[in-house]
Amino acid sequence: MPTSPGVALKALHQLGIQPVLLNALYRLGLASGHYRRAERREQRIENSSLRQLFDLPEREELLAVLGEVGKVALLAEADEIVAGKVRLFGAEPVELQLAFLGPLAHWTAYETDSSLLSAHSSLFSDIKLLWEPARFGWTFSLGRAFLVTGDEKYAEAFWRNFELFAVSNPPYLGPNWTSGQEAALRLMAFVWAGQIFLNASSSTPERNATLARAVSSHASRLPATLVYARSQQNNHLLVEAAGLFTAGLALPDHPNAARWCKLGWKWLNEGLQSQIDSTGEYAQHSSNYHRLMLQVVLWTNSLLRRNDFSRYSWPLRTKEAILRSIHWLLSILDAGSGRTPNLGANDGAYIFPLTICPFSDYRPVLNAAVRAFLDRDLPGGPWDEMSLWFAVPLENSTRVAEIRQLGDKVYGKDSWAYLRTAQFTSRPSHADQLHLDLWWRGLNIAQDAGTYLYNSDPPWDNSLTTALVHNTVTVNGCDQFRRAGRFLYLDWFDAFRDGSQATDPAILQRICSWHLGYRRQGFRHERTVRACTDGNWQIQDDMLPLRNRGGKKPNILRLHWLLPDWEWSMESGHPGMALRLLSPSGPVGLDIHVTGAEAVSVDLVRAGVMVYESGRRDRSAPMETAIRGWTSPTYAVKIPALSVVVEVKSTFAVQFTSEFIFPR
C-alpha cells in the first residue's frame, strides 16, 4: 500500500475501506508471525491417495479433434518438456527451472524483506519468471500426450520434475510459497496429474502418496491468507477458492476437507458475483484476466458435473454473472483470428492450457464456455479440445450462439473497432479511456501495447499502462489517472457514450463518447468513431476548453496511434500527416488532419528509436521514447511496432481527424 499519508487516505476513499483493512490485516499477520503459527497447527496426512475428480476424454475423440497436424504439434511440445524445455507464457522454449538456487527462508520472510530476492536478481529479473514454471502448467501438455500415445516417458517426466520441485521447495520455504495463488494453481495441476497418470507404470504407490501429501500441504497454505486474496478483489480470490474447493474434493478423508470445500465454494461464488459487473466485464479490466476467470469457472464446472458432487450447483446470481461475462468476451472476439484486443494487464497467464492453439487464440475457452453455459454452439475446430477436457459435449446444441453487441463496439466492412468507454466499479490497471482498437481482415491495425513486464527496472516497471502509449489524446504530458504504485491507479474517471444513431448514408455505424479526465488542464475530450460505407474509418477527437483560456500558456495536445511493424512511408502535410503501410492484405493508410492549431509536429518511433520527425516540438523524455514503438503479445515478450504522435500547442479548441484508409 502507498506510504504517503495523503495517497493512503485517497486510496482508502477510492478503493473502499474493506480491501484496505483486509490488506492491513494481512500485513499484521506477516509482522506478528501468525502465518507461521497457523501452518504449524494444520493437520497433515501421512498416507493417502487422490480421489478421481474428472471425466477424461476418450483417446479416439481427442484424436478426432486434434487431427494429425494437431497431434504432431502436441507431441512436439511434450517432447520439448521431456527434454527439459518449457514455453513460458506461450512464448519460445526456455530451460525448465524448478529449483530456487539459494538458501531458503520461510515464505513470509520474502514478503517482509525484499533484499532476500534482490540478491538473486541475476537469476531472474522478475519474480513471475520464477513462479511461472512452478505453476506446473506444462504438466497439461505431458498429460495430454500421455493420453494420446500411452508413452510412459511423459508420465516419468512429470514425476521426475515433481520430485525435483518437492525436494528443492519444501513446504512453506522459499519464494515459490509466497503467493497463495501460485500454490493454488500448482495444487490443481497436481490433482489433474494424479488422475491422468494414475495408470502409468511410473506412478507407484509411494509417488502417489507423496503427491497427495503435496496437495495437502498446498491446501493448508491457503486459508490463513485468504484475507490478502479478498483485499485484492481479483483473480487471486477466485484461484485460491477454486484450489481449496478442489483439494477438499480430492482428499475427502483429510480432517480439513469439509472446511476447504466450504471456504472454497463460499469465496468462489462471492468473488464471481462481486467481480463481474452489470455489463459482464471482469473487475481487472483485462481480456486475459477475463479469460483466466472463465477458465476457473470451467474447471469448477467440470467438477460439478460428477454425480457424486451434485450437492453443489451454481447459485442463480453466480450463473447470471457468468453468462454476462461470456457475452462480454465474445463481443470483443475477432472471429477470424480468435484474438481479442490486448486490453488491460496481460501477465501471460493460461492456467489450464488444454489446447494446441496459440496463447493469443481465445476460442478454446469461449467455445467451451458457450457450450457449458449458453446451451449454444460456435463454429468448431482444433480449439474444441478444451471442451473435451472440461467435459463439455461438442454437440451440446445445434443452435448458434447469438453475440450481444457491446455499446462500444462498431462494425464496418471487413472490419470492426472497440472503443474503450469504461464506467469503473473497480480500480483500473491501465489508463486507457477512449483508447481505440481497430481490426481489419483479422489484422489488428490500431492496437494496444499490452504489458511486457511488471517488476523489471525502469523503464520496464509496468510502464505500458500509461495513456501515452494507448491510442488516445493526452494533455500536457499528463497520464489519465494518478499512478500511486506499480499496480495502483487513483483518481480514475468514467467515460460516457452518446447513443444517437448515424443519419448520414455514407456512414454504416458511429459512436460518440467523452470524458472529463483532463478537467484540471481545462479540457473535455470528445471522440467520434465512424465506420464508412466505402470501408474506411474516421476518428474525430475534439479537445474542447472548459473555460476561456485566452492569454494563458499554450497547452500541449498529443494524439497517439500504435500500428503494426510494416513497411512504411510518411508525408507531412499542413497541418497533419499521411502515413502509408504495406500490410499482408494490401496497403493501409492513415491520414491525420489538425484544425485549431498552427504549430504541429509529427514523429514516428519504432522499437524505442525515433525514425521520423517533422515540425518543432519539445523533445520527449528518453524514458517515454524508450517505451514507444513496442507491443507485447504475451508476458516478458515485446516486439517492434510503429508509434505515431501528432502534437500541437494551442490555447483554444483543437480537432484531430484520423482517417484509416483500406483497399476497396
MOPEGI-V462953 format. One record per helix or strand. SS is the DSSP state (2 for helix, 1 for strand). FROM is the first residue (numbers start at 1). LEN is the number of residues. If there is no record, write none. Layout:
ss=SS from=FROM len=LEN
ss=SS from=FROM len=LEN
This chain:
ss=2 from=5 len=11
ss=2 from=17 len=16
ss=2 from=34 len=8
ss=2 from=59 len=24
ss=1 from=85 len=3
ss=2 from=88 len=3
ss=1 from=93 len=3
ss=1 from=106 len=1
ss=2 from=107 len=6
ss=2 from=115 len=4
ss=2 from=127 len=8
ss=2 from=139 len=11
ss=2 from=152 len=17
ss=1 from=173 len=1
ss=2 from=175 len=3
ss=2 from=180 len=17
ss=2 from=205 len=28
ss=2 from=235 len=16
ss=2 from=257 len=19
ss=1 from=276 len=1
ss=1 from=282 len=1
ss=2 from=287 len=18
ss=2 from=307 len=3
ss=2 from=316 len=16
ss=1 from=333 len=2
ss=1 from=339 len=2
ss=2 from=363 len=12
ss=1 from=377 len=1
ss=2 from=382 len=8
ss=1 from=400 len=1
ss=1 from=409 len=4
ss=1 from=415 len=5
ss=1 from=436 len=5
ss=1 from=443 len=4
ss=2 from=463 len=3
ss=2 from=467 len=3
ss=1 from=473 len=3
ss=1 from=482 len=4
ss=1 from=488 len=3
ss=1 from=496 len=3
ss=1 from=507 len=9
ss=2 from=519 len=3
ss=1 from=523 len=10
ss=1 from=537 len=9
ss=1 from=555 len=9
ss=1 from=567 len=7
ss=1 from=576 len=8
ss=1 from=586 len=10
ss=1 from=600 len=7
ss=1 from=609 len=6
ss=2 from=622 len=6
ss=1 from=630 len=5
ss=1 from=637 len=4
ss=1 from=642 len=9
ss=1 from=654 len=9
